[in-house]
């Protein structure tokens, strides 16, 4: 558990400069246990946060580009499109 937290903390600090001030462009799922979140920052550069939530193989990475099939893709959280990301942090309870 501690190793997972340390990794998450490093990852969050690494993507924080890009994501804070960026806006959501889309959130989609193109296969089971997968989630892709597209962001655009102030200078128009796009990034994709790709999450694989398969049990035992949970991964997430930040990609410069991402292609997905137009069929069998579900777009989620349409109300987030265009919303600005104010702050990224890990909350301790």
Backbone atoms as SQL, in Angstrom:
CREATE TABLE atoms (id INTEGER PRIMARY KEY, chain TEXT, resi INTEGER, resn TEXT, atom TEXT, x REAL, y REAL, z REAL);
INSERT INTO atoms VALUES
  (1, 'A', 1, 'UNK', 'N', 0.823, -1.193, 0.000),
  (2, 'A', 1, 'UNK', 'CA', 0.000, 0.000, 0.000),
  (3, 'A', 1, 'UNK', 'C', 0.868, 1.259, 0.000),
  (4, 'A', 2, 'UNK', 'N', 1.923, 1.267, 0.806),
  (5, 'A', 2, 'UNK', 'CA', 2.789, 2.446, 0.891),
  (6, 'A', 2, 'UNK', 'C', 3.473, 2.707, -0.445),
  (7, 'A', 3, 'UNK', 'N', 3.901, 1.652, -1.119),
  (8, 'A', 3, 'UNK', 'CA', 4.557, 1.815, -2.417),
  (9, 'A', 3, 'UNK', 'C', 3.597, 2.436, -3.426),
  (10, 'A', 4, 'UNK', 'N', 2.327, 1.991, -3.424),
  (11, 'A', 4, 'UNK', 'CA', 1.321, 2.564, -4.314),
  (12, 'A', 4, 'UNK', 'C', 1.095, 4.040, -4.044),
  (13, 'A', 5, 'UNK', 'N', 1.066, 4.395, -2.772),
  (14, 'A', 5, 'UNK', 'CA', 0.875, 5.804, -2.407),
  (15, 'A', 5, 'UNK', 'C', 2.060, 6.644, -2.867),
  (16, 'A', 6, 'UNK', 'N', 3.288, 6.147, -2.660),
  (17, 'A', 6, 'UNK', 'CA', 4.481, 6.899, -3.076),
  (18, 'A', 6, 'UNK', 'C', 4.503, 7.096, -4.585),
  (19, 'A', 7, 'UNK', 'N', 4.116, 6.057, -5.335),
  (20, 'A', 7, 'UNK', 'CA', 4.041, 6.182, -6.789),
  (21, 'A', 7, 'UNK', 'C', 2.998, 7.219, -7.194),
  (22, 'A', 8, 'UNK', 'N', 1.818, 7.139, -6.579),
  (23, 'A', 8, 'UNK', 'CA', 0.748, 8.081, -6.891),
  (24, 'A', 8, 'UNK', 'C', 1.186, 9.508, -6.574),
  (25, 'A', 9, 'UNK', 'N', 1.855, 9.694, -5.452),
  (26, 'A', 9, 'UNK', 'CA', 2.322, 11.026, -5.075),
  (27, 'A', 9, 'UNK', 'C', 3.305, 11.581, -6.111),
  (28, 'A', 10, 'UNK', 'N', 4.262, 10.763, -6.561),
  (29, 'A', 10, 'UNK', 'CA', 5.211, 11.203, -7.593),
  (30, 'A', 10, 'UNK', 'C', 4.502, 11.501, -8.909),
  (31, 'A', 11, 'UNK', 'N', 3.556, 10.642, -9.285),
  (32, 'A', 11, 'UNK', 'CA', 2.822, 10.838, -10.531),
  (33, 'A', 11, 'UNK', 'C', 2.030, 12.143, -10.500),
  (34, 'A', 12, 'UNK', 'N', 1.332, 12.378, -9.397),
  (35, 'A', 12, 'UNK', 'CA', 0.532, 13.598, -9.272),
  (36, 'A', 12, 'UNK', 'C', 1.414, 14.833, -9.354),
  (37, 'A', 13, 'UNK', 'N', 2.549, 14.829, -8.666),
  (38, 'A', 13, 'UNK', 'CA', 3.448, 15.978, -8.725),
  (39, 'A', 13, 'UNK', 'C', 4.038, 16.161, -10.126),
  (40, 'A', 14, 'UNK', 'N', 4.215, 15.055, -10.842),
  (41, 'A', 14, 'UNK', 'CA', 4.739, 15.141, -12.200),
  (42, 'A', 14, 'UNK', 'C', 3.757, 15.739, -13.192),
  (43, 'A', 15, 'UNK', 'N', 2.469, 15.416, -13.056),
  (44, 'A', 15, 'UNK', 'CA', 1.481, 15.927, -14.009),
  (45, 'A', 15, 'UNK', 'C', 0.848, 17.239, -13.563),
  (46, 'A', 16, 'UNK', 'N', 1.080, 17.607, -12.311),
  (47, 'A', 16, 'UNK', 'CA', 0.478, 18.820, -11.763),
  (48, 'A', 16, 'UNK', 'C', 0.757, 20.066, -12.617),
  (49, 'A', 17, 'UNK', 'N', 2.008, 20.321, -13.026),
  (50, 'A', 17, 'UNK', 'CA', 2.263, 21.535, -13.809),
  (51, 'A', 17, 'UNK', 'C', 1.487, 21.580, -15.127),
  (52, 'A', 18, 'UNK', 'N', 1.266, 20.419, -15.747),
  (53, 'A', 18, 'UNK', 'CA', 0.523, 20.408, -16.999),
  (54, 'A', 18, 'UNK', 'C', -0.975, 20.544, -16.765),
  (55, 'A', 19, 'UNK', 'N', -1.497, 19.813, -15.792),
  (56, 'A', 19, 'UNK', 'CA', -2.948, 19.740, -15.633),
  (57, 'A', 19, 'UNK', 'C', -3.578, 20.964, -14.977),
  (58, 'A', 20, 'UNK', 'N', -2.897, 21.577, -14.023),
  (59, 'A', 20, 'UNK', 'CA', -3.506, 22.745, -13.373),
  (60, 'A', 20, 'UNK', 'C', -3.624, 23.876, -14.379),
  (61, 'A', 21, 'UNK', 'N', -4.822, 24.368, -14.563),
  (62, 'A', 21, 'UNK', 'CA', -5.104, 25.396, -15.558),
  (63, 'A', 21, 'UNK', 'C', -5.564, 24.828, -16.890),
  (64, 'A', 22, 'UNK', 'N', -5.447, 23.517, -17.073),
  (65, 'A', 22, 'UNK', 'CA', -5.931, 22.870, -18.297),
  (66, 'A', 22, 'UNK', 'C', -7.447, 22.727, -18.219),
  (67, 'A', 23, 'UNK', 'N', -8.048, 22.352, -19.340),
  (68, 'A', 23, 'UNK', 'CA', -9.482, 22.100, -19.358),
  (69, 'A', 23, 'UNK', 'C', -9.741, 20.677, -19.852),
  (70, 'A', 24, 'UNK', 'N', -10.833, 20.092, -19.355),
  (71, 'A', 24, 'UNK', 'CA', -11.266, 18.784, -19.841),
  (72, 'A', 24, 'UNK', 'C', -11.777, 18.947, -21.262),
  (73, 'A', 25, 'UNK', 'N', -11.368, 18.055, -22.131),
  (74, 'A', 25, 'UNK', 'CA', -11.922, 18.057, -23.479),
  (75, 'A', 25, 'UNK', 'C', -12.903, 16.903, -23.645),
  (76, 'A', 26, 'UNK', 'N', -12.537, 15.731, -23.129),
  (77, 'A', 26, 'UNK', 'CA', -13.459, 14.591, -23.193),
  (78, 'A', 26, 'UNK', 'C', -13.032, 13.514, -22.206),
  (79, 'A', 27, 'UNK', 'N', -14.008, 12.693, -21.848),
  (80, 'A', 27, 'UNK', 'CA', -13.780, 11.509, -21.023),
  (81, 'A', 27, 'UNK', 'C', -14.490, 10.372, -21.733),
  (82, 'A', 28, 'UNK', 'N', -13.765, 9.282, -21.982),
  (83, 'A', 28, 'UNK', 'CA', -14.382, 8.186, -22.724),
  (84, 'A', 28, 'UNK', 'C', -13.882, 6.842, -22.236),
  (85, 'A', 29, 'UNK', 'N', -14.627, 5.817, -22.593),
  (86, 'A', 29, 'UNK', 'CA', -14.230, 4.439, -22.333),
  (87, 'A', 29, 'UNK', 'C', -14.385, 3.683, -23.642),
  (88, 'A', 30, 'UNK', 'N', -13.311, 3.056, -24.086),
  (89, 'A', 30, 'UNK', 'CA', -13.339, 2.329, -25.361),
  (90, 'A', 30, 'UNK', 'C', -13.294, 0.819, -25.176),
  (91, 'A', 31, 'UNK', 'N', -13.106, 0.389, -23.916),
  (92, 'A', 31, 'UNK', 'CA', -13.150, -1.044, -23.608),
  (93, 'A', 31, 'UNK', 'C', -13.384, -1.227, -22.109),
  (94, 'A', 32, 'UNK', 'N', -13.689, -2.431, -21.734),
  (95, 'A', 32, 'UNK', 'CA', -13.969, -2.744, -20.330),
  (96, 'A', 32, 'UNK', 'C', -12.767, -2.352, -19.460),
  (97, 'A', 33, 'UNK', 'N', -13.021, -1.751, -18.321),
  (98, 'A', 33, 'UNK', 'CA', -12.009, -1.361, -17.340),
  (99, 'A', 33, 'UNK', 'C', -11.040, -0.301, -17.851),
  (100, 'A', 34, 'UNK', 'N', -11.416, 0.446, -18.869),
  (101, 'A', 34, 'UNK', 'CA', -10.531, 1.483, -19.408),
  (102, 'A', 34, 'UNK', 'C', -11.219, 2.844, -19.352),
  (103, 'A', 35, 'UNK', 'N', -10.433, 3.854, -19.067),
  (104, 'A', 35, 'UNK', 'CA', -10.934, 5.222, -19.039),
  (105, 'A', 35, 'UNK', 'C', -9.855, 6.123, -19.632),
  (106, 'A', 36, 'UNK', 'N', -10.250, 7.011, -20.525),
  (107, 'A', 36, 'UNK', 'CA', -9.328, 7.946, -21.159),
  (108, 'A', 36, 'UNK', 'C', -9.865, 9.351, -20.935),
  (109, 'A', 37, 'UNK', 'N', -9.018, 10.223, -20.387),
  (110, 'A', 37, 'UNK', 'CA', -9.407, 11.609, -20.134),
  (111, 'A', 37, 'UNK', 'C', -8.494, 12.506, -20.963),
  (112, 'A', 38, 'UNK', 'N', -9.110, 13.331, -21.821),
  (113, 'A', 38, 'UNK', 'CA', -8.334, 14.238, -22.676),
  (114, 'A', 38, 'UNK', 'C', -8.356, 15.638, -22.074),
  (115, 'A', 39, 'UNK', 'N', -7.166, 16.243, -22.004),
  (116, 'A', 39, 'UNK', 'CA', -7.000, 17.593, -21.471),
  (117, 'A', 39, 'UNK', 'C', -6.348, 18.481, -22.518),
  (118, 'A', 40, 'UNK', 'N', -6.647, 19.767, -22.470),
  (119, 'A', 40, 'UNK', 'CA', -5.973, 20.758, -23.311),
  (120, 'A', 40, 'UNK', 'C', -5.449, 21.840, -22.370),
  (121, 'A', 41, 'UNK', 'N', -4.140, 22.192, -22.495),
  (122, 'A', 41, 'UNK', 'CA', -3.625, 23.233, -21.603),
  (123, 'A', 41, 'UNK', 'C', -3.735, 24.605, -22.264),
  (124, 'A', 42, 'UNK', 'N', -3.246, 25.627, -21.578),
  (125, 'A', 42, 'UNK', 'CA', -3.416, 27.019, -22.034),
  (126, 'A', 42, 'UNK', 'C', -2.845, 27.298, -23.410),
  (127, 'A', 43, 'UNK', 'N', -1.754, 26.616, -23.799),
  (128, 'A', 43, 'UNK', 'CA', -1.175, 26.875, -25.121),
  (129, 'A', 43, 'UNK', 'C', -1.725, 25.942, -26.200),
  (130, 'A', 44, 'UNK', 'N', -2.795, 25.209, -25.880),
  (131, 'A', 44, 'UNK', 'CA', -3.455, 24.371, -26.881),
  (132, 'A', 44, 'UNK', 'C', -2.894, 22.971, -27.023),
  (133, 'A', 45, 'UNK', 'N', -1.920, 22.601, -26.188),
  (134, 'A', 45, 'UNK', 'CA', -1.343, 21.262, -26.243),
  (135, 'A', 45, 'UNK', 'C', -2.270, 20.276, -25.556),
  (136, 'A', 46, 'UNK', 'N', -2.539, 19.170, -26.216),
  (137, 'A', 46, 'UNK', 'CA', -3.412, 18.154, -25.653),
  (138, 'A', 46, 'UNK', 'C', -2.640, 17.005, -25.049),
  (139, 'A', 47, 'UNK', 'N', -3.202, 16.394, -24.035),
  (140, 'A', 47, 'UNK', 'CA', -2.642, 15.192, -23.406),
  (141, 'A', 47, 'UNK', 'C', -3.795, 14.263, -23.074),
  (142, 'A', 48, 'UNK', 'N', -3.482, 12.986, -22.971),
  (143, 'A', 48, 'UNK', 'CA', -4.468, 11.967, -22.630),
  (144, 'A', 48, 'UNK', 'C', -3.993, 11.230, -21.388),
  (145, 'A', 49, 'UNK', 'N', -4.828, 11.189, -20.373),
  (146, 'A', 49, 'UNK', 'CA', -4.570, 10.366, -19.201),
  (147, 'A', 49, 'UNK', 'C', -5.294, 9.047, -19.441),
  (148, 'A', 50, 'UNK', 'N', -4.534, 7.975, -19.612),
  (149, 'A', 50, 'UNK', 'CA', -5.079, 6.671, -19.971),
  (150, 'A', 50, 'UNK', 'C', -5.014, 5.778, -18.730),
  (151, 'A', 51, 'UNK', 'N', -6.181, 5.321, -18.273),
  (152, 'A', 51, 'UNK', 'CA', -6.274, 4.487, -17.075),
  (153, 'A', 51, 'UNK', 'C', -6.748, 3.101, -17.447),
  (154, 'A', 52, 'UNK', 'N', -6.036, 2.087, -16.990),
  (155, 'A', 52, 'UNK', 'CA', -6.485, 0.701, -17.119),
  (156, 'A', 52, 'UNK', 'C', -6.798, 0.228, -15.709),
  (157, 'A', 53, 'UNK', 'N', -8.046, -0.043, -15.440),
  (158, 'A', 53, 'UNK', 'CA', -8.489, -0.413, -14.107),
  (159, 'A', 53, 'UNK', 'C', -8.776, -1.906, -13.977),
  (160, 'A', 54, 'UNK', 'N', -8.137, -2.707, -14.828),
  (161, 'A', 54, 'UNK', 'CA', -8.299, -4.155, -14.762),
  (162, 'A', 54, 'UNK', 'C', -7.743, -4.668, -13.437),
  (163, 'A', 55, 'UNK', 'N', -8.474, -5.531, -12.749),
  (164, 'A', 55, 'UNK', 'CA', -8.003, -6.043, -11.458),
  (165, 'A', 55, 'UNK', 'C', -6.612, -6.678, -11.569),
  (166, 'A', 56, 'UNK', 'N', -5.720, -6.228, -10.710),
  (167, 'A', 56, 'UNK', 'CA', -4.355, -6.748, -10.700),
  (168, 'A', 56, 'UNK', 'C', -3.424, -6.113, -11.709),
  (169, 'A', 57, 'UNK', 'N', -3.943, -5.292, -12.620),
  (170, 'A', 57, 'UNK', 'CA', -3.113, -4.648, -13.649),
  (171, 'A', 57, 'UNK', 'C', -3.398, -3.155, -13.723),
  (172, 'A', 58, 'UNK', 'N', -3.743, -2.547, -12.607),
  (173, 'A', 58, 'UNK', 'CA', -4.108, -1.135, -12.621),
  (174, 'A', 58, 'UNK', 'C', -2.906, -0.282, -13.046),
  (175, 'A', 59, 'UNK', 'N', -3.100, 0.494, -14.107),
  (176, 'A', 59, 'UNK', 'CA', -2.039, 1.384, -14.582),
  (177, 'A', 59, 'UNK', 'C', -2.654, 2.700, -15.024),
  (178, 'A', 60, 'UNK', 'N', -1.832, 3.731, -15.033),
  (179, 'A', 60, 'UNK', 'CA', -2.239, 4.993, -15.630),
  (180, 'A', 60, 'UNK', 'C', -1.008, 5.671, -16.168),
  (181, 'A', 61, 'UNK', 'N', -1.185, 6.338, -17.312),
  (182, 'A', 61, 'UNK', 'CA', -0.063, 7.002, -17.962),
  (183, 'A', 61, 'UNK', 'C', -0.567, 8.229, -18.697),
  (184, 'A', 62, 'UNK', 'N', 0.325, 9.157, -18.926),
  (185, 'A', 62, 'UNK', 'CA', 0.016, 10.382, -19.650),
  (186, 'A', 62, 'UNK', 'C', 0.608, 10.260, -21.042),
  (187, 'A', 63, 'UNK', 'N', -0.242, 10.371, -22.066),
  (188, 'A', 63, 'UNK', 'CA', 0.176, 10.205, -23.460),
  (189, 'A', 63, 'UNK', 'C', -0.011, 11.497, -24.243),
  (190, 'A', 64, 'UNK', 'N', 0.850, 11.709, -25.245),
  (191, 'A', 64, 'UNK', 'CA', 0.710, 12.876, -26.134),
  (192, 'A', 64, 'UNK', 'C', -0.378, 12.660, -27.175),
  (193, 'A', 65, 'UNK', 'N', -0.592, 11.405, -27.551),
  (194, 'A', 65, 'UNK', 'CA', -1.634, 11.102, -28.531),
  (195, 'A', 65, 'UNK', 'C', -2.286, 9.778, -28.147),
  (196, 'A', 66, 'UNK', 'N', -3.499, 9.599, -28.634),
  (197, 'A', 66, 'UNK', 'CA', -4.228, 8.371, -28.326),
  (198, 'A', 66, 'UNK', 'C', -5.269, 8.164, -29.408),
  (199, 'A', 67, 'UNK', 'N', -5.332, 6.964, -29.960),
  (200, 'A', 67, 'UNK', 'CA', -6.373, 6.663, -30.943),
  (201, 'A', 67, 'UNK', 'C', -7.261, 5.558, -30.381),
  (202, 'A', 68, 'UNK', 'N', -8.518, 5.608, -30.723),
  (203, 'A', 68, 'UNK', 'CA', -9.481, 4.636, -30.222),
  (204, 'A', 68, 'UNK', 'C', -10.519, 4.398, -31.303),
  (205, 'A', 69, 'UNK', 'N', -11.157, 3.242, -31.258),
  (206, 'A', 69, 'UNK', 'CA', -12.181, 2.954, -32.264),
  (207, 'A', 69, 'UNK', 'C', -13.405, 3.845, -32.058),
  (208, 'A', 70, 'UNK', 'N', -13.990, 4.287, -33.130),
  (209, 'A', 70, 'UNK', 'CA', -15.195, 5.121, -33.035),
  (210, 'A', 70, 'UNK', 'C', -16.404, 4.282, -32.626),
  (211, 'A', 71, 'UNK', 'N', -16.367, 3.004, -32.980),
  (212, 'A', 71, 'UNK', 'CA', -17.439, 2.090, -32.562),
  (213, 'A', 71, 'UNK', 'C', -17.167, 1.610, -31.146),
  (214, 'A', 72, 'UNK', 'N', -18.205, 1.294, -30.439),
  (215, 'A', 72, 'UNK', 'CA', -18.104, 0.733, -29.095),
  (216, 'A', 72, 'UNK', 'C', -17.340, 1.631, -28.125),
  (217, 'A', 73, 'UNK', 'N', -17.437, 2.920, -28.313),
  (218, 'A', 73, 'UNK', 'CA', -16.820, 3.884, -27.409),
  (219, 'A', 73, 'UNK', 'C', -17.925, 4.659, -26.715),
  (220, 'A', 74, 'UNK', 'N', -17.815, 4.776, -25.411),
  (221, 'A', 74, 'UNK', 'CA', -18.805, 5.505, -24.627),
  (222, 'A', 74, 'UNK', 'C', -18.183, 6.787, -24.101),
  (223, 'A', 75, 'UNK', 'N', -18.808, 7.907, -24.395),
  (224, 'A', 75, 'UNK', 'CA', -18.347, 9.187, -23.867),
  (225, 'A', 75, 'UNK', 'C', -19.053, 9.433, -22.541),
  (226, 'A', 76, 'UNK', 'N', -18.270, 9.811, -21.546),
  (227, 'A', 76, 'UNK', 'CA', -18.780, 9.958, -20.181),
  (228, 'A', 76, 'UNK', 'C', -18.615, 11.393, -19.693),
  (229, 'A', 77, 'UNK', 'N', -19.376, 11.752, -18.702),
  (230, 'A', 77, 'UNK', 'CA', -19.238, 13.026, -17.994),
  (231, 'A', 77, 'UNK', 'C', -19.194, 14.229, -18.936),
  (232, 'A', 78, 'UNK', 'N', -20.146, 14.303, -19.849),
  (233, 'A', 78, 'UNK', 'CA', -20.188, 15.402, -20.824),
  (234, 'A', 78, 'UNK', 'C', -20.209, 16.759, -20.132),
  (235, 'A', 79, 'UNK', 'N', -20.744, 16.819, -18.910),
  (236, 'A', 79, 'UNK', 'CA', -20.812, 18.096, -18.187),
  (237, 'A', 79, 'UNK', 'C', -19.421, 18.613, -17.799),
  (238, 'A', 80, 'UNK', 'N', -18.400, 17.760, -17.867),
  (239, 'A', 80, 'UNK', 'CA', -17.035, 18.212, -17.562),
  (240, 'A', 80, 'UNK', 'C', -16.351, 18.883, -18.754),
  (241, 'A', 81, 'UNK', 'N', -16.846, 18.652, -19.960),
  (242, 'A', 81, 'UNK', 'CA', -16.202, 19.224, -21.147),
  (243, 'A', 81, 'UNK', 'C', -16.098, 20.736, -21.019),
  (244, 'A', 82, 'UNK', 'N', -14.884, 21.250, -21.131),
  (245, 'A', 82, 'UNK', 'CA', -14.637, 22.681, -21.028),
  (246, 'A', 82, 'UNK', 'C', -14.394, 23.170, -19.608),
  (247, 'A', 83, 'UNK', 'N', -14.521, 22.289, -18.607),
  (248, 'A', 83, 'UNK', 'CA', -14.294, 22.690, -17.213),
  (249, 'A', 83, 'UNK', 'C', -12.797, 22.820, -16.941),
  (250, 'A', 84, 'UNK', 'N', -12.424, 23.877, -16.234),
  (251, 'A', 84, 'UNK', 'CA', -11.015, 24.108, -15.908),
  (252, 'A', 84, 'UNK', 'C', -10.616, 23.316, -14.672),
  (253, 'A', 85, 'UNK', 'N', -9.397, 22.807, -14.709),
  (254, 'A', 85, 'UNK', 'CA', -8.839, 22.097, -13.553),
  (255, 'A', 85, 'UNK', 'C', -8.099, 23.130, -12.714),
  (256, 'A', 86, 'UNK', 'N', -8.601, 23.382, -11.523),
  (257, 'A', 86, 'UNK', 'CA', -8.046, 24.415, -10.651),
  (258, 'A', 86, 'UNK', 'C', -6.845, 23.887, -9.872),
  (259, 'A', 87, 'UNK', 'N', -6.979, 22.675, -9.317),
  (260, 'A', 87, 'UNK', 'CA', -5.928, 22.150, -8.445),
  (261, 'A', 87, 'UNK', 'C', -5.935, 20.630, -8.482),
  (262, 'A', 88, 'UNK', 'N', -4.736, 20.036, -8.430),
  (263, 'A', 88, 'UNK', 'CA', -4.569, 18.599, -8.332),
  (264, 'A', 88, 'UNK', 'C', -3.859, 18.315, -7.010),
  (265, 'A', 89, 'UNK', 'N', -4.447, 17.457, -6.184),
  (266, 'A', 89, 'UNK', 'CA', -3.799, 17.128, -4.916),
  (267, 'A', 89, 'UNK', 'C', -4.251, 15.751, -4.443),
  (268, 'A', 90, 'UNK', 'N', -3.466, 15.176, -3.566),
  (269, 'A', 90, 'UNK', 'CA', -3.820, 13.926, -2.900),
  (270, 'A', 90, 'UNK', 'C', -4.344, 14.319, -1.525),
  (271, 'A', 91, 'UNK', 'N', -5.522, 13.874, -1.217),
  (272, 'A', 91, 'UNK', 'CA', -6.141, 14.232, 0.051),
  (273, 'A', 91, 'UNK', 'C', -5.929, 13.092, 1.047),
  (274, 'A', 92, 'UNK', 'N', -5.397, 13.408, 2.196),
  (275, 'A', 92, 'UNK', 'CA', -5.234, 12.434, 3.279),
  (276, 'A', 92, 'UNK', 'C', -6.410, 12.527, 4.220),
  (277, 'A', 93, 'UNK', 'N', -6.966, 11.395, 4.573),
  (278, 'A', 93, 'UNK', 'CA', -8.084, 11.404, 5.521),
  (279, 'A', 93, 'UNK', 'C', -7.578, 11.138, 6.906);
